[in-house]
Each structure stands twice: as C-alpha cells, then as structure tokens.
Amino acid sequence: MLKKLLKYEIRATARLFLPVFGAILLLAILNNIFFNFNDIPDFATVLTMMLYVILIIALFVLVYVVMIQRFYKNLLRDEGYLMFTLPVRTWQLIASKLIVSIMWLAICTFVTVLSVFIMAFSLDLLREIPEFLRQLSDFLAHYVGISEVTLFFEFVFLMLIGTIGSVLMIYAAISIGHLVGKHRVLTAFGAYIGLSIVEQIITNLYFSLVGRIYDHTIPYGSYGSYQFGYGAYDFAREFVGAMHMIVIPTLIITVIFSVVYFILTNYILSHRLNLE
C-alpha cells in the first residue's frame, strides 16, 4: 500500500515542480548562449541571470511550502477524514510524505547542479575534461584510500539523515500544533522553535560528553605540533581520522532525533488526532 501512496503523492506534486525544472534548464541554456555570444545586449544577459537566480531560490522555497502544505492539508484538515479511513497504517502515511519530500529535494539539487553545468559548458571545457579526469584518477590513486572513501560516504549519509531529520521536525511541530483547539499554526511555529532549542541543548551536552571521551584520542592536539619534517600526507591522514570522530557521533545523534520525531508524529496522529 505504501507504493500506492507514493505514486499518488508523486502525481499530486509533480505538476508543480516539472514546469519549474523546465524553466530553470531553459534559462540555463539561454544564459550559456548569452555568455558565449558578444552580440547579445548586456541587459538581456543580466535579466536572464536574475530570472535564473530567482527561480532557483523559488524552487527550494516551493519544496518546503509543498512539503508543509501536503502534510497539513492532506492529513490534518478535511482530506484527513479520507486519508485515515484508508487501509494503511499511520506510519505509512507519514513515510509517503517524507520519502516524496526528500525525493524532490534531491531532484531540485540535481537540477540546480545540472543547470550550472549547462551554463558553464563550452567546447574548451569539453576538451579539458579528459585531462581533468586523468589528473583526478592520479590523485585518487595516490592520496585516497579506504578511510577517505568511507569518510565521503559518511558525509553523504549524514546529509541525507540531516535532511530527513529536518523534515520530520517540521512534521512533529505541525502535529503538536494540532493538539490545541485554537491558534494551531502559531502553536506549531512555537513547537518548532521549542524543538529546535531542545535539540540544540541536548546536542551541546552530547558533544560535550563525546569531547571528554575523545579528549585523549582525537588527533586535533597534534595539529598544533606541526613542524618542519612532519609530512603533509601524515597531517592529512590525522585530519581524516579526526573527521571520522566528528562525523560518526553526529550521525548517531541525528539518527536518534529523526527517530524521536517520527515516533512523536506517529503517536500524535495515531492516538491524539484532532482534525480541523
């Protein structure tokens, strides 16, 4: 049933995003043409670039607006009476909203990067790609090992979990806001601020504890002793080790908060549902 929910959610939101994606890529192509032809008036180049930047900003704002609107209207207003009569569990309703929101955020990021590449593309750049790939291959072969690759994937996973956690915090705040009879939007906004403060306090205490545990093992102290003869390669290795010690605890606390927000949202929608 989760597949059907995802299909429905994607169809309902795709019609909002696809035209914006098309407009951004079209403006990127126009900007590339204007950059490579001197006969184009300056005001046209400036205008298309301004429109491009405005659309990029609007795209990411749209993602969050749609994310909040779909959760709020689809589950907590009139549509909620229909959604909660479907033969699905509450967690599946939450998961469908979450997965589609993360999907659109990822696609928006990809479209933005692609549009930048389109604007920067030229024949000279195309000719330089083989040499760049050769140098990149040499660099990876000489300086990048298992530890660096692991750190890269840890960062990617941290970004993903951090994004999921931020979305779930919004869902939890909206759900808390609907526990009251009046001023629900204001209560949800206050709940979001409250959750952010609590998360910050707990995170500070957590990293204070982690810092004490790592006090004698984290290699930051060795940075201060960098002297002539201390190889840059060894320094980089210690830095990678230090980053592991930062990223892994950050991953742990981020996963914990994400799970807590999901459980809180699921509990409120399952046992304390108060539809408008």
Number of C-alpha atoms within 10 A of each C-alpha: 12 14 10 10 17 19 13 12 17 18 11 11 17 11 10 14 16 11 10 17 18 12 15 24 19 15 21 23 19 18 23 21 17 20 16 13 9 9 8 12 10 11 9 13 16 13 11 16 18 13 14 21 13 12 18 21 11 12 21 16 12 16 19 16 11 16 22 18 12 17 21 18 14 18 24 21 15 13 14 18 14 11 15 18 9 11 8 13 14 18 16 16 22 18 17 20 24 20 16 18 24 17 13 19 18 14 14 19 15 12 17 19 11 15 23 17 14 19 19 15 15 14 7 8 11 9 10 10 11 11 10 12 11 11 12 11 12 12 11 13 10 8 11 13 11 8 12 18 12 13 17 13 11 17 17 12 14 19 14 13 18 19 18 20 22 16 22 25 23 22 26 25 24 25 28 24 22 24 17 13 10 10 10 17 15 12 19 22 16 16 20 20 13 13 17 15 12 12 15 12 11 14 16 12 12 14 15 12 12 14 15 10 11 14 12 10 12 18 19 15 11 11 11 8 9 12 8 7 6 10 11 11 10 10 15 13 18 17 17 17 17 16 18 20 17 16 15 15 14 17 17 12 17 22 17 13 20 20 15 16 22 22 15 19 24 23 16 17 24 13 8 14 18 16 16 14
